[in-house]
Amino acid sequence: METFENLTIIAVVIAVSIAAAFWLSNIATMHTDIELLDIKLQAQRQGTKVTVTAYIKNRGTKPATIILAKINGQPLEFQATINPGETSTHALETETSAQTLQVSFVTSTGKEYSLLVNVP
């Protein structure tokens, strides 16, 4: 009988510990703001003009504000706020004969996302 009581107490302690761990991890992630952008690029050439289409998804937990875009280091005026879970599409234009472009996006937190895109 004493063994059964000990096993019951151990099972209850383990169950409460697991529940407390899940609760604490949930609280920690709710109050942790994460900025995480998933960016896909496509480029099209028309003569010397290149249009880069950016598909930007916010996979983070807080809104992300992009304050600057750069193509091959040249800044372009750009402003966009993307809420968590949302995807937005933006077109950037430049004059170049390059076959590969480095496209960068800078957010209001100072984080820079850089990608390369081939121009057909």
DABELBEL-V879929 format. One record per residue. N is the residue number from 1. PHI is phi in whole degrees, 0 to 359 (999 if undefined). OMEGA is omega in degrees with one decimal (999 if undefined). D_CENTER is the distance of its C-alpha to the mean C-alpha in whole Angstrom. Layout:
n->N phi->PHI omega->OMEGA d_center->D_CENTER
n->N phi->PHI omega->OMEGA d_center->D_CENTER
This chain:
n->1 phi->999 omega->179.9 d_center->56
n->2 phi->295 omega->178.1 d_center->54
n->3 phi->296 omega->179.5 d_center->52
n->4 phi->297 omega->179.3 d_center->51
n->5 phi->295 omega->178.6 d_center->50
n->6 phi->295 omega->178.2 d_center->48
n->7 phi->296 omega->178.2 d_center->46
n->8 phi->296 omega->179.4 d_center->45
n->9 phi->296 omega->178.9 d_center->44
n->10 phi->297 omega->179.6 d_center->42
n->11 phi->297 omega->179.4 d_center->40
n->12 phi->294 omega->179.0 d_center->40
n->13 phi->298 omega->178.8 d_center->39
n->14 phi->295 omega->-179.6 d_center->36
n->15 phi->297 omega->179.5 d_center->35
n->16 phi->293 omega->178.6 d_center->34
n->17 phi->296 omega->178.8 d_center->33
n->18 phi->296 omega->179.2 d_center->30
n->19 phi->298 omega->179.2 d_center->30
n->20 phi->294 omega->178.7 d_center->29
n->21 phi->296 omega->178.1 d_center->27
n->22 phi->296 omega->-179.7 d_center->25
n->23 phi->297 omega->180.0 d_center->25
n->24 phi->294 omega->178.4 d_center->24
n->25 phi->293 omega->177.3 d_center->21
n->26 phi->294 omega->178.4 d_center->20
n->27 phi->296 omega->-179.0 d_center->21
n->28 phi->297 omega->-178.5 d_center->19
n->29 phi->284 omega->178.0 d_center->16
n->30 phi->292 omega->-175.0 d_center->17
n->31 phi->257 omega->177.1 d_center->17
n->32 phi->252 omega->179.0 d_center->14
n->33 phi->274 omega->-178.5 d_center->12
n->34 phi->240 omega->174.7 d_center->8
n->35 phi->255 omega->-178.8 d_center->6
n->36 phi->215 omega->-179.8 d_center->2
n->37 phi->252 omega->174.9 d_center->2
n->38 phi->251 omega->-172.9 d_center->5
n->39 phi->240 omega->173.9 d_center->8
n->40 phi->238 omega->-175.8 d_center->11
n->41 phi->236 omega->170.7 d_center->14
n->42 phi->224 omega->-179.5 d_center->18
n->43 phi->233 omega->176.2 d_center->21
n->44 phi->227 omega->178.8 d_center->24
n->45 phi->251 omega->172.2 d_center->28
n->46 phi->226 omega->-173.9 d_center->30
n->47 phi->72 omega->177.3 d_center->33
n->48 phi->264 omega->-179.9 d_center->31
n->49 phi->272 omega->178.6 d_center->29
n->50 phi->241 omega->175.2 d_center->25
n->51 phi->251 omega->177.4 d_center->23
n->52 phi->255 omega->177.0 d_center->19
n->53 phi->260 omega->-179.1 d_center->17
n->54 phi->250 omega->173.9 d_center->13
n->55 phi->253 omega->-172.5 d_center->12
n->56 phi->244 omega->177.5 d_center->8
n->57 phi->246 omega->177.2 d_center->6
n->58 phi->269 omega->178.1 d_center->5
n->59 phi->263 omega->-178.6 d_center->4
n->60 phi->274 omega->-177.6 d_center->5
n->61 phi->252 omega->178.6 d_center->9
n->62 phi->224 omega->176.4 d_center->10
n->63 phi->299 omega->178.6 d_center->10
n->64 phi->248 omega->178.5 d_center->8
n->65 phi->249 omega->176.8 d_center->11
n->66 phi->268 omega->-174.9 d_center->11
n->67 phi->250 omega->-176.6 d_center->15
n->68 phi->203 omega->171.6 d_center->16
n->69 phi->238 omega->178.3 d_center->16
n->70 phi->225 omega->172.0 d_center->18
n->71 phi->241 omega->-175.7 d_center->20
n->72 phi->51 omega->176.9 d_center->22
n->73 phi->85 omega->-179.9 d_center->21
n->74 phi->273 omega->-177.5 d_center->23
n->75 phi->290 omega->175.1 d_center->21
n->76 phi->235 omega->175.8 d_center->21
n->77 phi->293 omega->-176.6 d_center->21
n->78 phi->202 omega->177.9 d_center->17
n->79 phi->213 omega->177.8 d_center->16
n->80 phi->203 omega->173.4 d_center->14
n->81 phi->245 omega->-177.2 d_center->12
n->82 phi->238 omega->-179.5 d_center->10
n->83 phi->281 omega->179.7 d_center->10
n->84 phi->304 omega->179.0 d_center->9
n->85 phi->85 omega->-178.0 d_center->9
n->86 phi->270 omega->174.7 d_center->10
n->87 phi->239 omega->176.3 d_center->10
n->88 phi->232 omega->-178.5 d_center->12
n->89 phi->242 omega->-178.4 d_center->14
n->90 phi->222 omega->177.5 d_center->16
n->91 phi->250 omega->176.8 d_center->19
n->92 phi->242 omega->-178.6 d_center->19
n->93 phi->238 omega->177.5 d_center->23
n->94 phi->208 omega->175.2 d_center->25
n->95 phi->256 omega->-179.7 d_center->28
n->96 phi->197 omega->173.9 d_center->28
n->97 phi->250 omega->-178.6 d_center->30
n->98 phi->295 omega->178.8 d_center->28
n->99 phi->270 omega->178.9 d_center->27
n->100 phi->229 omega->-180.0 d_center->23
n->101 phi->241 omega->170.9 d_center->21
n->102 phi->261 omega->-179.6 d_center->18
n->103 phi->248 omega->-178.6 d_center->16
n->104 phi->234 omega->174.6 d_center->14
n->105 phi->235 omega->-180.0 d_center->12
n->106 phi->247 omega->-179.7 d_center->12
n->107 phi->263 omega->-178.5 d_center->11
n->108 phi->293 omega->177.1 d_center->13
n->109 phi->274 omega->179.3 d_center->13
n->110 phi->94 omega->-180.0 d_center->14
n->111 phi->283 omega->-178.2 d_center->11
n->112 phi->243 omega->177.7 d_center->11
n->113 phi->252 omega->-178.2 d_center->9
n->114 phi->242 omega->177.9 d_center->12
n->115 phi->221 omega->172.7 d_center->13
n->116 phi->252 omega->177.1 d_center->17
n->117 phi->224 omega->175.9 d_center->18
n->118 phi->275 omega->178.7 d_center->22
n->119 phi->257 omega->-179.3 d_center->24
n->120 phi->291 omega->999 d_center->27
